[in-house]
Amino acid sequence: MLPIEPDNFKNDGTDLDPEVIDRIIEMAWEDRTPFEAIEMQYGLKENQVRAIMRTHMKRSSFHMWRKRVKGRSAKHQSSRNGDIKRFKSSNQKG
């Protein structure tokens, strides 16, 4: 069971617990955590993660994150090196 029901989720993350928002932001900032891991754990697509980041971060921090993530192959499972088979943090469920 996901902590978020995707059908009831607002794109800006206003209906999430602060602890969940903090963890999503932490995972999004991690270079080695792909968006697919966030989707697997929380049921959020990349555009929903982006909306949460935009809403809950300072504008300059959001732009710094977007610049850093844009085009980064490690943030997408499909474009990662085939030798890397894991994307599980010690804080991650499942």
C-alpha positions in Angstrom: 0.0 0.0 0.0 1.4 3.4 -1.0 1.4 6.2 1.5 -0.3 8.3 -1.2 -3.2 7.4 -3.3 -2.3 8.7 -6.8 -5.9 9.3 -7.8 -6.4 11.7 -4.9 -3.0 13.4 -5.1 -2.8 17.1 -5.9 0.2 17.9 -8.0 1.6 20.5 -5.6 1.9 18.1 -2.6 -0.3 20.2 -0.3 -2.2 17.1 1.0 1.0 15.2 2.1 2.5 14.9 5.5 5.5 17.1 6.1 7.7 14.0 6.8 6.7 12.5 3.4 7.4 15.8 1.6 10.8 16.0 3.3 11.7 12.4 2.2 10.5 13.0 -1.4 12.7 16.2 -1.5 15.6 14.3 0.0 15.3 11.5 -2.6 14.9 14.0 -5.5 18.2 15.7 -4.4 20.1 12.4 -4.2 22.1 11.9 -7.4 21.8 8.2 -7.4 18.1 7.9 -6.7 16.1 7.7 -10.0 12.6 9.1 -10.3 11.4 5.5 -10.7 12.4 4.8 -7.1 10.3 7.7 -5.9 7.4 6.5 -8.1 7.8 2.9 -6.7 7.8 4.1 -3.1 5.3 7.0 -3.3 3.4 6.6 -6.5 4.5 10.0 -7.8 5.5 10.7 -11.4 8.5 12.9 -12.3 6.2 15.9 -13.0 4.5 15.5 -9.6 7.9 15.4 -7.9 8.9 18.6 -9.8 5.7 20.3 -8.6 6.5 19.3 -5.0 10.0 20.7 -5.3 8.7 23.9 -6.9 6.1 24.4 -4.1 8.3 23.5 -1.1 11.7 25.0 -2.0 13.0 28.5 -2.4 13.0 29.6 -6.0 16.8 29.7 -6.3 17.0 26.2 -4.7 14.5 24.8 -7.1 16.3 26.3 -10.1 19.6 24.9 -8.9 18.0 21.4 -8.5 16.4 21.6 -12.0 19.7 22.6 -13.6 21.5 19.7 -11.8 18.9 17.1 -12.6 18.2 18.1 -16.2 19.7 15.6 -18.6 21.3 13.5 -15.7 21.1 9.9 -16.8 21.3 8.6 -13.2 17.9 10.2 -12.4 16.2 7.9 -15.0 16.4 4.1 -14.6 16.1 3.5 -18.3 19.1 5.7 -19.2 21.4 4.4 -16.4 24.4 2.3 -16.9 23.4 -1.4 -17.2 25.8 -2.4 -14.5 23.8 -0.5 -11.9 20.9 -2.7 -10.9 20.0 -1.1 -7.5 18.4 2.1 -6.4 17.5 1.4 -2.8 18.4 3.8 0.0 18.7 2.5 3.5 15.8 4.9 4.3 13.6 3.4 1.6 10.8 0.9 2.2 10.4 -2.4 0.5 
